[in-house]
């Protein structure tokens, strides 16, 4: 969903690969950070889970990373005029009914080699089994 909504590659816990080669910037990396399950396991009917993911935007310049982070926020949070989610998260057997920005760490220009800028946001997703 992130790659489709942003129009740029997204890796799951690692640098995205396009046509067998590491992606060029900008791109995003999605890190599952775990979460809590209320009651029985999520596989049981009508049980809830709150899952946290970090979306890290990577670019060559601060403005590029801000643009990518904004596209990521829109992918996760944006709604249509009718109030529906613009970008659906399709998980078989699960209804992802809640999404919120949990933290925004802003831009980091010093954690990586020169010419690499990152920005990280954490999102909290609420889900219920619909099986």
Buried (B, 14 or more C-beta within 10 A) or exposed (E): BBBEBBEBBBBEEEEBEEEEEEBEBBBBBBBEEEBEBEEEEBEEEEBBBBBBBBBBBBBBBEEBBBBBBEBBBBBBBEEEEEEEBEBEBEEEEBBBEEBEEBEEEEBBBEEEEEEBBBBBBBBBBBBBBEE
